[in-house]
Every structure is written in structure tokens, then in C-alpha cells.
Amino acid sequence: MAQKQKRYWDKTLKYYWQSLSGNKLRFFAMLLLAMIAVLFGDVVATYFLANLFEQLPAAVAGSRPAQDIWRLVWLSLGSIAISFLSWRTFGYVWLKVIYELPYQNSKRVMEHMLQRSYNFYTNAFGGSLVNKFNQFKWTSNDLVIIGTFELFTSLVRAIAFFIVLVILIPVVGWSLLVWIIFYVITVIALVNKKSPLSRRAVRARTKTTAYFADVVTNILTVKNFGKSELEKTKFRTVIESEKQANRRSWIFGEHIRTYQSVVSFLFRVFVLIFAVRGALNGSYSVASVIVAQFYLQQVARDVFSISKVIQDLEKRFNDAFEMVEIFEQPLLINDPENPEPIKNGKGEIHFSNVEFKYSDGEDSILENFNFKILPGQKVGLVGHSGSGKSTLTKILLRYEDIKGGEILIDGQDVRRVKQEELRSKIATVPQEPILFHRSIADNIRYGDPSASDAQVVKVAKQANAHDFIKDLPKGYETLVGERGIKLSGGEKQRVAIARAMLSKAPILLLDEATSALDSKSENLIQIALDRLMKHRTTIVIAHRLSTIRMMDRIVVMEKGKIIEDGTHDELLQKNGQYAQLWAHQAGGFLTEN
């Protein structure tokens, strides 16, 4: 267990150390300043003050020169001043480090998460990822605070006190060393035993956040189905699990604190009795006893603090490690080591001898699959659920990697170019467009961030979106809400079409999405789609055959194979499966069987 904990502490520290980047020198300066402040403020000043108070009665009585007292006064004040200046300088350096670190962490997380495959997100709760992100972002600050203010300063004090005590009262000094070693080893052992409880508590908190986010995101479904009481009941179960996990962790932590208090009390009793007896028989000076008592009181606090720090560190590392676990997972889809520049072709697509199956599936979806689409050709894909239509779009976009064969765009293997460049050449309009909680203009401009306002308005007009946009309270600057919730289905579709138009990509993937719209919206969108498809190689996943009857080609798929290929009229004349689908559509939609 200890080895496992060390492993995830090491991995977490590795990522945080990388995030320090240009602040590493400042970090070491912080440690140096903290050490100077502690040595002069707590060790040296205390030693001079103890001697001052020991000699002061003699000076008052006139048996000791006053100048000796003033020398100790100035030495004490000088030590305190050095400590003060060191702490203030430390504070400014610390602010620079602590200010930068969370933002470096944020950039690291965002860069990594954008590299993750689409499948990663289909298997993860959005709320859970947000919670892990926040924990990783801010835990580094906690570690710096704990590590410098508490752990490092406590260790410096303990070492310095040990050295001074060995000189003044050797038995007490060496006893202190033995006690600290025994104390820290036993506390670390107890914290290691507590670590699994802490990790379970962290996972329980993440699960609660994820469940809450899931309900909020789907609040309309909850209300439409009248399931508020059901969600309350389920959430109480999730909360109860979190409460029990936290309770077990907290109780064990309280056991550790009780152990610390008992051990610390017993050692202080021993030292006090030993030091006083030594002073009474003349073995030690009064100043030595005062210094020893002050040091031991501070050491007791520090050691107690160190054990608390170890527990706090263990909690913080558990918080951060959920994101570190994601960092450590291998990327399933990788860019080539030496990517080729993507060709600026006309959009020819060629699936050549493609073999594919999903990583979590046993059966192949595509076997020796061959399919070619000429530049500018409009192709409709038809088939029941599970026939392989969506799979083609996923492997074309490299959301999944094929197991054999090639997918070529303008003669170039899609695996030889960067994923970002590949997808920049393919515009997509999904069946249910998801918009950012940003302005309409920003959502449209996502297709080309460099586009001017005039270009945004132009494509909005082409997508038949301008009229409804200009009637909104803030026009193009209107925020659309999370996932575009403020807009109707038809309005979101037209914004998505405008976004795709602005991208100027030579290839278009369209999940036909007019099936759930009223006739007016459907007509407006169909006109916009006709404009969007012009001069683009287009693949349309059809849900209603009437929307693809004018395609250049209609491809019928079944179990990962092309069983028919031709125009609408040609396929009807063949009297095959397409003709049967056409004849047996229920209300114009494809049936599932």
C-alpha cells in the first residue's frame, strides 16, 4: 500500500513540478527565505532572549554590566528584524508562484483533454471531469502552502532545535531525535492505512458532483416525465454514500490525532521533569532550561503539525490524482510523429480495403470495405440502425482508428496528417447540434475564428438564420444558453449550418436533421442545406428517404456492407432493399426492422 501511495504521489508531483516551469528559481528562493526567517526568528532570537532574561536580574542587581544586556537586546532585535524582512520578501515571491501555478495547471489540463478521443468523453460524466479539473487546478496551491509554510518550516525548526539542544542538554537533544523519528514513522504508517479511505471519499464526492450535473443538464427531461421525486430519492442515496465514505475517513483521522496528542504529552512530561531536575542539581543553566522548554513546546506543535500536514498532503494528493490518472491513460488516437501537410484537394474520399471493429467489441463492423466518393458528389447513406452508417463518419474523422486498409482524402491517408488539420477539412452538421454558451456570432464564427462580422451575417443569411437572429434582444450578441437551450431545434440547426458554411471545408458530413421539425422550419433548413452542399463532397446519413432522393448516389448498407448503390430512380428499378424501404416507410421515416 505504501509503495502504491508513493507511486501516485510521485506522479502527481511530476506534473506539478512541470507546471512550475519558469518559477522554479523563485520556488527555491522561497525555501531559502523561509529557512532564514525560521532560523533567525524562532531559533536564534529565542536563544538570545533566554540568555537576556537569565542575565537581566543580575544586571538589575548591579552585579552584571548593563552593556551585556543591551548587546543581547540588539542581537535579539536584529534576529527578529532579519526574520521579519525574510518573511515579507518570501510573501512577494510566494505570490508570484502561487498566482501562476493554477493557470499553468489549467492550460495543461485543457491541452490534454483536447487530445482525448471522442470515445473518452462518451464514457465520462461531464460534471465529474469538471470536478477533477478544479481539484487538480487548485490542489497545487494547497501543496505549496502546506509544503513551505508548514512542512518545510517545521522540518527546519526541528533540525535546528535538535542541534542546539544537543549542545545545551545532550540527553534531551538525542531523546528528541529518537522521539521525532518514532513519531513520524508511526504517523506515516497510520496515514498509509487511511489513504484508501480518503480515496474512496474523493471518488464519492466526484460521483455526487457528476450526478448533480447530470440532473441539471437533463432538467427538462426530469420535469417532462415528472421524475423530481425519483431524482431526489436517487440523489439521497448518492449523498448517503458520500457521507459514509467521508465519515469513515474522518473517524480514522481523529484516531490518528488522538494518538499524536498522547505521544506528544508523554514526551513533554518526560523532558520537563528531566530538565527541572538538572537545573536544581546544577547540571544545566536556567537559560538552557528555558530554551529547552520553548524549543520543545514549539517542536511538539511542529511535529503535531507535520503529522497533520502528512494527512493534509495525503488528502490533496488524492484530490489531484483523479486527474493524474487521466494524464497517465494512453491516448487511443495519436497524431503521427512526422505528420504530412494536408493536401488542399477537392474532397475525393476513398475507403480502401478497410477493416474495423470497436475496441470493446468482438465482431468486425467492416471487413474488406471499399467505397469511393468523387469530388463534389452528394451521397446519401441508407440502412437500419447498426448497419454501419455512423461508423463510416467516425473513422473518416478519426474518432476511431481502423484496423486495416486505408482511408484516403484526395489520395492522402488520414492517419498521416494531424487530427486537427484533417477535421478542419470536414464540416459537420449533426442531427442535434450542440452550441456553446456564447453569443450567436461566436457560435457561427467557430467555423472560421478569423471571419469578420460581415462574413458572419452573410452565412447567416445563406442559412436562413438572419431573420430570427436580428429579432432577438441583442441580435448576434445574444447568448444561446448551455448547449443552445434558448433556441428552438430549427434555429439551432440553422446556426449550425451557418457555422459549417463559414468553415469552407471541401467535405460535408450531414446527419439529416429535419425529421423532428415543423414544415416551415424544415423547408427553411432544406433550402439552407442545398446551399451548404453546393460544391462540397457530401455524405448524408438519411433518416427519411424523401430528403435524399435527389442525391447523386444513394448507398444502402447492411451489417457493414454495401448492398446497393445508385440513384433514387435506379434503385427503385432494381426492386431491391431500397425499393422495399421506400415502399414501407412509416410516415416517411425509416423503420428499425
N, C-alpha and C positions, 0 to 999 in steps of 0.2 A: 504493500500500500504506500509506504514512504517513497519507494522508487517511482511509483506511478505519479505521486504528487509532485516529486521533484521534476519529473518529465514535463508536466504541464506548466509548472512554474517557469522552467527554463524556456519553454516555447513562448509563453506569454511575454516574458522579459525580453526575448529576442525581438519580438515585434515592436515593443515599446522603445527599446534601445534604438531601433532603426528610425522610429518616429522622432527621436531627439535630433537626428541629422545635424544641422548647423549649430545646435545648442549644447553639444557635448562638452565643449570647453567651459561654458557657463555652468553646466551641471557640476563639473569638478571644482570650479571656483566656489559654488555654493557649499560643497562639502568642506572645503578648506576654511571658508569664512565661519561656518557653523562650528568647526573644531576649535578655531581660535577663540570664538565667543564663549564656548563652553569652558575651555581650559582657563581663560582669564577670569570669567565671571563666576564660575562655580568652584574651581579648584584653587587657583592662585589667590583670588580675593578672599576666599574663606580662610585660607591658611594665614594670611596677613592679619585678618580681623581677629582670628582666635588668639594670635600672639599679642595683638593690641589689647584685647580685653584681659589677657593674663597679666600683662605688664602695667596696665593702667593703674591698679590700686597702689603699686609700689611708687609710681610717678606722683600720684596724688599725695602719698605719704612723704614724698621728698627723697626717697631712697634710690630713685632712678631718674636719670636726666630726662627732661621733657622733650629734648630733641629726638630721643629714641622713639618716643610716642608719635611725634609729628612725622618722623620718617615712615613709620608703619601706616599712619593715616594717609600720607600721599601715595605710598605704594598700593594701598587698598583702593583708593580713589582712581589711581592710574589704571589698575587692572579692570575696575568696573567700567571706566571710560573706553578702554580698548574693546571690552566685551560689547558695550553699547554700540560703538561705531561699526563693529563687525556684524552685529545683528541687523543694523539698519542697511548696511551695504548688501548683506545677504538678502534682505527683503526685496530690494530693487532687482537684483539678479534673478531671484526666485520668481518674481512676477513675469519677467521676460520668458522664462522657461515654461511656467505654468500657463501662460497666455497662449503660447504657440502649440503646446503639445496636443490639446484636444482637437485642434483643427488639422494638424498633421494626421492624427488618427482617423478623423472623418474622411479626409481625402483618400487614405489607404483603404478604408472600408468601401467607399464608393467605387474606386478603381477596381477593387477585387470583385465586388458584386456585379459590376457591369461585364466582367469576363465570364460570369457563371452562365451556364446553358439555360435555355428556356425550361428544360425539364426540371432543373433545380427548383425553379420558382413554382412549378406546378405541384411540387411535393412539400412546399413550405408555407406556413402561415405568414402573411404579411405583417401582422401585429407582432408575432414572435421575432421576426427579423428586425423590426424597428426597436424592440426591447433589447435585443442583443447588441445592436448598433449603439444605442445610448449607453449601455453598460460598458462597452469597450471604449467608447469615446471618453467618458469621464473617469473611469477607474484609474487611468494613468495619473491624473492629478492627485487622486487619493494616495496612490503608491508613492508619488514624490513627496507629498506632505508627510505621510507616515514614515517613509524611508529616511527623510532628512530631519524633520522636526522631532520625531520620536525615536526611531530605531538607531540612527547613526549617532545622534547626540547622547542617547542613553549609553551606547557602547563606549563612546569616547570618555564620558564621565566615569563609567565603571572601571575602565582600564587605568585612567589617571588616579582615581581614588585608591585602587589596588596598589599602585606603585607607591603613593605617598604613605599609605597605611603600613606597607611592608617596612618602610623606613622608620616610621614612628612607633608602631606597635606590631612587630612581625607576626605574632600569633594570630592577631585579628586579621591582618592582611591576607595571610595564607588561608585562614579559615574562610574569608570572604571569597577567595578564588574557588575553593572547593565547593562552597555553597552555591555560587553562581553557576558553575558547570553542572552540578547535580540538578539545580532548579530548572535551567534552560533545557537540559536533555529530557527531563520528565515532562515538562510542558509541551515540548515539540512532539513527544510520543502521544500525549493526550490529544493535541491538535490534529495529529495524523488520524487518530481514531474518530475525531469529529468530522473530518473532511468529507466523507461520503454523505453524512447528514446534511452538511452545508450544500453540497452539490445537488442533492435531492430538493432542498429548499429553493435553490436558484431555479432549477428546472420547473418546479411547481409555480413559482412566480411568473416565469416566462409563459407557461401554459395558461395562466389566468389572464395575462395581458393579451395573448393570442386569441383566446375565446371571446374576450370582451370586444376586441377589434373585429372579429368575425361577425358578431351580433350587430355591431354598429354599422358595418359595411352592408349587411343584408337586412337592415331595419325595415325596409319596405316589405320584404317577404314575410318577416315576422308579423307585421301588422296585418298584412293581407290575409294571412292564414289564421289570425287570432291566436298566436302562439306565445304571447307575452308571459303567461304563467308557466308554460313549459320551459322557456328560456330562463326564467327566474329560478325554477327548480334545478335545472342543469347547472346554472352558474353557482348556485349554493353548494352543489356537490364539488365543483372545481375549487371554490373558495375554501371549503372544508378540507380538501386535500392539501391546499397550500398552508392552511392554518396548522394542520397536524405536522406537516413537514417542518415548518418554522418552529413549532413548539418543541419537537424532539431536538432540533439543533440548539435552541436557546437553553433548554434544560441541561444539556451536556455542557454547554458553555458556562452555565452557572456552577456546575460541579467543578470545572477547572478553576474558576475564580475562588471558590471555597478552598480548594487545595492550595492555591497560591497564598491566600491570606494566612492559613495555618502555618505553612512552612516559613513564611516571612516573619510572622510573630515569634515563633520559637527561636529563630536565629537572632533576632533583635534582643530577646530576653538574655540569651547567652552572652552576646557582646557587651550589653550594658553591665551585667554583673561582673564580667571579667575585667572590663576597663576600670570600673569603680574600685574594685579590689586592688588593681595595680596602682591606681592613684593613691589610695590610702596607705599602701606599704612603700610608696616612694619609687616604684618601678617606672612610672610614667609621669610626665608633667601634666598640669591641669590643661594647658593648651592642647596637648596631644589627645587628651580625653575629649575635649570639646570638638576638636577637628574630627576625631573618630566618630563621635555621635552624630555630628552633622553629616559627615560623609555617608555613614551607614543609613541614616534616615533617608538621604537622597538616593542611595543605591537601592534601598528597599522599594522606594517609589519607582525608580528606573526599571528595576528587574520586574516588578509587577507590571509596569508599563510595557516592557519588552514582551512579556507573555501575552498581554492584551494586544500588542502590535502584531504578534505572530498570528493570533486569532483573526485580527482585522485583515492582515495580509492574505490569510487563507480564504476569507470571505471575498475579498476583492479579486483575488486570482480566479476564484470560482465564477464570479460575475463575468470577468473578462474572457474566460476560457471558452465560453459558448461560441463567441465569435472566432476565437483562435481555432477551434475545431473546424469551423467552416474554411478558414485560411488553409488548414492542413489537408483538407479534402482535395484530391487531384481534380483538375479541370477535365471535363469529359470531352469538350470541343476546344481544340487548340489551334492557334494560328501557326502556319509553317514557320520554321526557323529562318528561312530565306524567302520571304514572300515575293511573288512576281507582281509588278504593277498591273492593275486590272485593265483589260482592253476596253476601249471605247467603241464597241461594236453596235450592231443594230438590234441585238436581242435574240439571236438564234439560241435555242435550248435543245440539248441532246442528252437523253438518258441512255447510256450505252452499257449493256450487259450488267445492269445494276442488281446487286444482291443486298437485301436489307431485312433486318429484324430488330425489334426493340430490345434494349439491354435486359429488360425484366421479362422478356417473353421467350418461349422455346421455339415457336414456329416462325418460319420466314414469312414476311409480308410480301416481299418482292423477290422473285427469282429469275435471273437472266432477263431482266426487264429492259426493253428497248422502246424508245419513244422520242420522236424528233418533232420540234415545232419551228417552223421557218420564221424569219424576222417579220414582225408586223402581223403575224397570223393570230386570229382570235379563236381560242379553243375552249369548248365547254366540256367539263368532266361530269359524267353522269354515273350513278351507281348507288346501291343501297349503303346504309351505314356499315363501315368495316370493309368496304371494297378497296380502299387504298387511296382515295382521292386526297384526303388531308395529308397522308403520308408523303405524297409527291411534293407538296408545298413545303413541308418541314425539311425534307432532305435537300430541296433546292435552296432553301435559305440557310442550310447547315445548322438547323436546330438539332438535328440528328446527323450522325455520320454513317455513310453506307459501309457495308462490309466487303463489297467487291464491286468492280466495274468503275465507271466514271460518270460524272455529271458535268457536262461542258456548256459553258455560255460563250458563244462566239468562238468556239474551239478551245477555250481555256478551262482547265479543270478547276472547279470551285474550291478545291482543297489547297490550291497553290496560291491563293490570294488571301488577304486579311478579311476576316468576317465582316468588319465594318465597311470595307470597300465593296465587298460582294453585295451586302444588303442595301448599300446606297444606290445600287443599280436596279433594285427591285422595289417598286411601290406596292404597298398592300392596303386593301380596304377590307377589314374583317366583317363578319356578319353582324357583330355587335361592337362597334367602335368604342374604344376607351379613350377619353380625353383627360388631359392633365387639369388639375385645379388651377388653371391660369386663365388669362384672357383669351377670347376667341382668336384675336390676332396672333397671340403667341402659339396657340394650338395649330393654326394654319401655317404659320411661319416655321413650324417644326420640320416641314418638308424641305425648307431651304432657309437656314437661320440668317443668311445674308440678304434675303429678299426685302425690298422696300415696301412701304405702306401701299404704294400704288399697285405693286405686283400682288400683294395680299388681296386687295379689293378686286383686282382683275380676275384672279382664280375663283374668288368667292362668287362673283357674278357668273362665271362659267359653270360653277357647281350649283347654281340656283340657290345660293345661300345669302346673297347680299340683301335681298328684300327683308328677310326676317331679322338679319343682324342689325340693320340700320334702325329697326323699330325697337330694339332693346334699349333700356335706360342709358347705358353707356356705350352702345354700339359695339365696335370691335374691341373695346377695352372691358367689356362685360366678363366677369369671372363666371366660368361654367359650372363650378362646384366639383366636388370629388367625383372622378370618373365621368364628368359631364352630366351630373344628375339634374341640373337646372334646365337642360334642353330635352326636347322630345326625341323619340327614336329617329324620326325623319330628319330633324335638324342636326343631330349628331352625325348622321350618315353624310349629309351634305358638307359639313365641316371636314369630315374625314376625306371626302372626295377632293375638296379644295386642297387639303394638305398633300394628297397624292399628286395632284396636278402640278403643284409648286415644285415637287421633287425632280421633275423632268427625267425620271428613271425610264429606261427603254423597255422595261418589263413590268407588267402589272399582274398581281395576284389578287383576285376578287372573289370573296366568299359571298355569293349573291344574297343580298340582304333586303330585298323589297317585299319579302313574303309576309311580314307582320305589319305592314304599313297600310294606311288608308289609300284609296285610289289616287287622290290628289298628290300626296307625298310620293307615292310610287311613280307617278308619271314624271314629277319633277326630278326625282333621282334617276330614273331611267334615261332621261334626256342628258343629265349630267354625266352619267356613266358612258353614254355614247361618245360624248366629247372627250372624256378621260381616256377611253380605249383607242381613240384615233391616233394612228402612227405608233402604237405600242404593241409589242408582243404580249398577248393577254391570255391568262388562264383563269377560267371562271368555274368555281365549284357550284354546280346548279342544285337548287332546291325545288325550283319549278321549271319544267321543261319549256314553258312558253317564253321564258326570259332568254333562252339561248338558241331559239330556233333560227336566228339569223347569224349565228356564229359561222366562221369559215369551216370549222370542223367540230364535230361532236364525238367525244371518245367515251365509250361505255366500258366501265371497269367492273370486275367481279373477282373477289379473292386475290387481288394484287395482279390481275392480268387484264390486258385489253382484249375485249371480246368483240367489239365493233368500233368502226372508225369511219366517219364520213359526214356529209352534210345532213341536215334535217330531212330533206326530201329523199336522199339516197338511203338513209337508214330506215325510213318508213317503207320504201320499196323492198328492202331486204326482208321485211316482216319478221325481224328477229326480236331480241330483248327490248331494244329501244322502242320499237313499234308497240310492243306489249305494254311498256311503261307509259307510253303516250296514251294508249287506249284506256289504261286502267288507273290513271291518276285520280286521286280523290280530291276534288275541288281544285285541281291544278297543281297539287303538290305530289312529290314522290312519296310512295308508300314505303314502309320499312321492310316489307316482305314481297 
